[in-house]
Amino acid sequence: MGSLRIAGVAKQSIVDGAGLRFTLFTQGCPHGCPGCHNPATHDFSGGYDCGVEKILRELDSNPLLQGVTLSGGEPLCQAAELLPLALALPVRGLDIWCYTGYTLEELLEMAVTDKPLAELLTLIDVLVDGRYEALQRDLTLRFRGSRNQRILDLPLSLSQGRAVAWREPSYA
């Protein structure tokens, strides 16, 4: 199934998306956003290799998880490596959130020539897009660090050809 270059994981997170999540912090990021809260993930040669099968075993050991969050670093720099993991998640009933410094519009341009990225985008449920901007930092925001970042319903965005905001489900 292959392996990923990762900085680490959070086996149970409630801050990296809706519900109880397994967060995978990928290693390597080209953006270098000033004030990034994960600067140790920027170096593409840092971190360590981790097999996808090992990650799936971890996921299978926790029946309370709602989904997996891909964070970083910049996870979409490893689209081909993440694809086997992403393909294995829906059959486990797990949704996928992805944090990226790219905007949806940039990703759609990139996906024209990057087939693994194009396929991975079709598997992501919620995309938090845009670089972190320290001048727009807002601690009151849920699931993002700066006001310029968007939380997008990616399937709806792809089907409508435009950015569509994610709406948190009502459990009332």
Secondary structure as UniProt FT lines:
FT   STRAND          3..13
FT   STRAND          21..26
FT   TURN            34..35
FT   HELIX           39..41
FT   TURN            44..45
FT   STRAND          48..51
FT   HELIX           52..60
FT   TURN            63..64
FT   STRAND          67..71
FT   HELIX           75..78
FT   HELIX           79..88
FT   HELIX           90..92
FT   STRAND          95..99
FT   HELIX           104..111
FT   TURN            112..113
FT   HELIX           115..121
FT   TURN            122..123
FT   STRAND          126..129
FT   HELIX           134..136
FT   TURN            139..140
FT   TURN            147..148
FT   STRAND          150..153
FT   HELIX           154..160
//
